[in-house]
Amino acid sequence: MSIFGRQQGTLVPVHEDNANTKDWLILLEAATIVGHEREKLRVALTTQDRQLVKKRRLFRKPEFFLVLDGYDPRIHALYFCPQLYKHEDGSLVPLSGSEIGQLMAKALEGGAIEKAPWYAPVDALPADPVIKASSKMEFDSLVVDPAGAKAVKTPLTIESSTDPEAPN
């Protein structure tokens, strides 16, 4: 930050609930990889460190902004994710930021917009986000299984019948 209060980077508006948490910051990038076999989303940044700017206006609530270098709303989508854990040898082990980012990219790649990796320079922001949320996406209950995970077998439940000839 310089003497006159100017930040290096782009100011991205965030909700005040996300401003002061220690959640992982996941920045996904879409439509930047070219070729035949490619993934729709790429993890551009995962971190828990963040630089926040709080702007106050007279008679209004303060607004919070995140300072990100190279953020472009035409290709980037920003998500906050709590610390996730995996079972390993009977104990819980925290996932690293890159693992969390890969899981989120796999879970959200169905909503990524297919578009050309180039765009015309414009002054206005795009009307559509990079990742469209569908009605099936509920982030409160999103369950992601890693590709190499073993299926967990649940014990079978036996329903009791009211048939008098059924064995007890």
N, C-alpha and C positions, 0 to 999 in steps of 0.2 A: 504494500500500500504506500502510496506516495504522500507527500506533504499535504496536498490539496484534497485527499480523500478519494482519489480515483483508483479503481480496482483494475487489475489485469485479468481479462477474461470476460465471459458473458454472464449477465445476471439472469438467472432462471427463477421464476416465481415458485415458491413452495408454500404449502399449507403450514400454519403455525404449529400444528400438532407434530409435523415432521421436522420442524426446525431444530428442536433441542433434544432429539432422541439419539441414541447410539446405534441405530439400525444401520445395516449395510446400505450403501448407496450404489445402485446398479445402473450403469449407463449402457443401454443396448443400441446398436447401430444396425440399420437396415439398408438394403439396396446399395451396398458398397463393395460386395464381392461379386466378381464376374466369373463365368465359366460354366461348364456343364454340371458337374457335381459340386454343388455349393449349398451352404446353409443360408436360410433367409435372414437370420439374425446373428450378429457377432457381438461379443462382450467387449465394449470399448474401455470401461473403467469399473473397478470395484474398490471401494474404500469405505472406511468408517470415519476418516478425517474429512472435515469440510470447513469451508470458509463461508460464513453467513454475513449478510448485510441486512440490517433492519432499518427500514425507511418509515419515518413518521410523518403524518400529515395532520394538519389542524382538525380536530373534532372527528378523526377517523381512527380505526384500529391500525396498529402498526402492520406493515407488510414485510414479509420475509423473503429474501432472495438468496439463492445459492450461487457462488461464483465458480464457474466451470470454464476451463480453457478449451476453446475450440467447439463449444456446443452449437449445434445447428439443428433447429426444430424440424428441418426437412428430412433429416436422416437419423436423429437421435430420439430415444425415449428414455425417460428417467423413472426409476422405481426405487422404493424403499423396501427393505426386507429385513425382518428380525434375524437373529442368529439361528441357524438351522443345525440340527444334529443328526448323526447317523449311528446305528447300532454296529459296534465292532467288538467282537470277543466278549459280548455280554455287557458292555458298558457304552455309554453315550460319548461320542467324540464330536467336537464341533467341526463343521465344514469350513473350509477356507473361502475367502471371497470369490475366487475364480470358480470354485465348484458350485457355489450358490448362483453365480452369474450364468454358468452353463445350464444348470437346472431350470432357471427362469427363461433362458433363451429357448430351450426345448419345449417348455410348457406354453410359451407365447408365440412360437413360430407359425402356428396356424392362423393367427390374426394379423401377421405381417403383410403389408401391402406389396404386391408385385409391381414394381415400376422400374424404369430404366435407371441406371446408376448415374445419369447426368441430368441436369435440370437447367432451365434458363434462369439467368439472374433476375430476381424480382425484389421489389421493396417490401411486399406484404408477406406475412406468414402463410403457410399452406392451410387450406380449409380442413383437410383431413389429417388426422394424426398418422404417424408411421405404423403404429399397431392399433388396429381397431378392436375394441372390446366387443365381444359377442355376448348374447344372452346366456351362453353356457359358461362364461368366465366369471366365477365368483372367487375373488382372491381370499376371502375369509376362510374358505374351505377347499382351497386348491391343494390337491395331492399329487406329488410328482414322484414317480418311481424311477430310479436310475436304470440305465439300460442293462447293466449286468446284475441286477438284484435278483435274488432268488424269491420265488413266490412263497409267501407264508401260508402254511396249511392250517386251517382252523378245524377244531374238532367237530365232528358231525353231531347234530342235535337230533335226538329221537323224540318224536312227538308221541305223547300218550294218547291212546285211542280209547274210545268209549265202548268198543266192541266187547261183549261179555266173553267171547271165545278167545280173545287175545291173551297170550301168556303174560303173566305178571312179572 
